[in-house]
Amino acid sequence: QVQLVESGGGSVHVGESLRISCAAAGRALDVYAIAWFRQVPGKEREGVACITREGRTHYADSVKGRFTISRDNSKHTAYLEMSNLRVEDMSVYHCAIDRSNSKCSETTIGRLREYDWWGQGTQVFVSA
């Protein structure tokens, strides 16, 4: 079991930036692929970005060019840097890890249920 804790969510205005973090309690992240998902009530959960063990990344079309996923293995932490935020980005963001390093590829992020562990999420509010 790996406990993931997201943080850094908050309230911003349209066009502003925010960085959210995902920390793994006492566990190294370098052996896992990591992804960020978001879900708005009434909508299907969406894979936002993922990064493989080797550092390859993939983004949903809706965030490409605006969001950047990264990892700092020395701090057991992954990040999602979000810029030029839009109202439609408002959501609860969850990070997830994949032991097999197979769910994230150049063409897909996969589904949250395919990942091994995920956190409780951090809320991002975006107002006009």
C-alpha positions as CSV (number, residue, x, y, z in Angstrom):
1,Q,0.0,0.0,0.0
2,V,1.3,3.4,-0.9
3,Q,-0.3,6.5,0.6
4,L,-0.5,9.5,-1.8
5,V,-1.3,12.9,-0.6
6,E,-2.2,15.7,-2.9
7,S,-1.8,19.4,-2.0
8,G,-1.6,22.8,-3.4
9,G,-5.1,23.2,-4.6
10,G,-6.9,26.5,-4.1
11,S,-8.7,29.4,-5.8
12,V,-7.4,31.2,-8.8
13,H,-8.8,33.4,-11.6
14,V,-8.9,32.6,-15.2
15,G,-5.5,32.9,-16.8
16,E,-3.6,32.4,-13.6
17,S,-1.3,29.5,-12.7
18,L,-1.2,26.9,-9.9
19,R,1.1,24.0,-9.0
20,I,-0.3,21.0,-7.2
21,S,1.8,18.3,-5.6
22,C,1.5,14.6,-4.9
23,A,3.6,13.2,-2.2
24,A,4.2,9.5,-1.5
25,A,4.6,8.9,2.2
26,G,8.0,7.3,2.8
27,R,8.2,5.7,-0.6
28,A,10.3,6.4,-3.6
29,L,8.4,7.3,-6.7
30,D,11.0,6.6,-9.2
31,V,9.8,3.0,-9.8
32,Y,6.3,4.1,-10.7
33,A,4.5,5.8,-13.5
34,I,2.5,8.7,-12.2
35,A,-0.7,10.2,-13.5
36,W,-3.1,13.0,-12.7
37,F,-6.9,12.6,-13.1
38,R,-9.7,15.0,-12.5
39,Q,-13.4,14.7,-12.1
40,V,-16.2,17.2,-12.1
41,P,-19.5,16.1,-10.6
42,G,-21.8,14.8,-13.4
43,K,-18.9,14.3,-15.8
44,E,-16.7,11.4,-16.6
45,R,-13.3,11.2,-14.8
46,E,-10.6,12.5,-17.1
47,G,-7.0,11.6,-17.3
48,V,-5.0,14.8,-17.4
49,A,-1.4,13.9,-17.7
50,C,1.0,11.1,-17.0
51,I,4.7,10.5,-16.8
52,T,6.5,7.1,-17.1
53,R,9.4,5.9,-15.0
54,E,11.7,7.0,-17.8
55,G,10.2,10.5,-17.9
56,R,8.0,10.2,-21.0
57,T,4.9,12.3,-20.7
58,H,1.4,12.4,-22.2
59,Y,-1.3,15.0,-21.9
60,A,-5.0,15.2,-22.6
61,D,-5.7,17.4,-25.5
62,S,-7.7,19.8,-23.2
63,V,-4.5,20.7,-21.3
64,K,-1.8,20.2,-23.8
65,G,0.5,23.3,-23.8
66,R,-0.9,24.6,-20.5
67,F,-0.1,21.8,-18.0
68,T,3.2,20.2,-17.2
69,I,3.7,17.0,-15.2
70,S,7.0,16.4,-13.5
71,R,8.5,14.4,-10.7
72,D,11.3,14.9,-8.1
73,N,12.3,11.5,-7.1
74,S,14.6,12.8,-4.4
75,K,11.6,14.4,-2.7
76,H,9.2,11.5,-3.4
77,T,6.9,14.1,-5.0
78,A,5.2,14.6,-8.3
79,Y,3.8,17.9,-9.6
80,L,1.3,19.3,-12.0
81,E,2.1,22.8,-13.1
82,M,-1.1,24.4,-14.5
83,S,-1.0,27.6,-16.4
84,N,-3.5,29.7,-18.2
85,L,-6.3,28.1,-16.2
86,R,-9.8,28.0,-17.5
87,V,-13.1,27.7,-15.7
88,E,-13.5,24.2,-17.2
89,D,-10.2,23.2,-15.3
90,M,-12.0,23.5,-12.0
91,S,-12.1,20.1,-10.5
92,V,-10.8,17.8,-7.8
93,Y,-7.4,16.5,-9.0
94,H,-6.1,13.1,-8.0
95,C,-2.7,11.6,-8.5
96,A,-2.2,7.9,-9.1
97,I,0.7,5.6,-9.5
98,D,1.2,2.5,-11.6
99,R,3.7,-0.2,-10.6
100,S,3.7,-1.8,-14.0
101,N,4.7,1.4,-15.8
102,S,2.4,0.3,-18.6
103,K,-0.7,2.5,-18.3
104,C,1.0,5.7,-19.4
105,S,2.1,5.8,-23.0
106,E,2.4,8.3,-25.9
107,T,-1.2,7.7,-26.8
108,T,-3.0,7.2,-23.5
109,I,-3.1,8.0,-19.8
110,G,-5.3,5.0,-19.0
111,R,-8.1,4.9,-16.5
112,L,-7.9,5.6,-12.8
113,R,-9.1,2.2,-11.9
114,E,-6.2,0.7,-13.8
115,Y,-3.7,2.4,-11.5
116,D,-2.6,0.8,-8.3
117,W,-3.1,3.6,-5.8
118,W,-4.5,7.1,-5.8
119,G,-5.0,9.9,-3.3
120,Q,-8.0,11.7,-2.0
121,G,-7.5,14.7,-4.2
122,T,-7.0,18.4,-4.0
123,Q,-9.6,20.9,-5.1
124,V,-8.9,23.6,-7.7
125,F,-11.3,26.5,-8.1
126,V,-11.1,28.7,-11.1
127,S,-13.3,31.8,-11.3
128,A,-13.8,34.3,-14.1
